[in-house]
Amino acid sequence: MQPGIGFSVMNEKGDPQNPDVVVVLGGLAMPKFGCVPEEVLDMIQEISGEQKPKIIGVCFMNIFERAGWEKKIPFNTLIDTTLETVAK
């Protein structure tokens, strides 16, 4: 755990300040996590300062649309995937 950043899979510390790109993962929009888009926007503003990074959303099964996040977060790009079960 890296305070102010989140979890890291590497031993190197990251610096989230002044990013060119911010990737927002769709799991945050799932009701069971209790995160609201305003908190995500606040975090983006906090780490971005005067810079306006590109915001990329990556989700499955239209979660940003179903949760209303696409109307509240100004995504520059939204990558949405649909999963289907395959019978064997």
N, C-alpha and C positions, 0 to 999 in steps of 0.2 A: 504494500500500500504506500502510495506517495501522497502526502497531504496536499490538498488543493488540486490534485490532478486525477487521482483514481488508482486503479491497479495497473501494474506494469509486469510484463513477462520477461523483461530484461533487467539487468543490474544497473544499467545506465539511467541516470535521472534525466527526465525531460523538462523542458522549459516551455510552458504553454503560452507565455506572453507574446503578443503581437503575431498571431498565426496568420498565414495566408489562406488557410482552409480549415474549417471545422466540420467534422463528420459527426452527425447526430444519428445514433442508432435507434431503431424503432422500438426496441425493448423498453426504452424509457417511457413510451406512450402507453404501454400496457397498464390497465387499471390496477393490477396487483402491486405495482411498484410505487404508485402514488406520486409520481413526478408530474408537474404541470408545465406547459410550454413556457410560461412566464419565468420559471426558474431557469430553464435552459437559456432563454434570451438574456436573463440577468448574468448568467455565467459567461456567455459569449461576450457581452459588453464588458464584463470585468476583466477578461483576459485580453481583449482586443484594443482597449483604449481608443485612440482616434482612428485606428485602422479598421476598415470594413472587410473582414474575410469573406470568402465564398463559403456558403453553407450548403453542405451536401447531406441529404437524408438517405439513409439506407434502411429499408424495412421489408417485411414480409406481409402478405395478405392484406394490403391496404390499411395497416394500423394507423398511419398518420392521418389518412382521410377519415377513417372511422372515429378517431379520437378528436378530430377537429384541429389537429396541429398544423395542417397544410395552410390553414387560413390565418394562423397566428405566428408562424415562423416563416421568414422570407427565404425559403429554400431556393438556391440557384439551380440545383439539380436534385431530383428525387429519383432514387433507384428503388423500385418496388418489385418484388418477386412473389409469384404464386407457387405454392407447393401442392402437389397432388400425391396421393398414395398410389403405389403401383402394386397390383396383386401379383404374387409369384405363382 
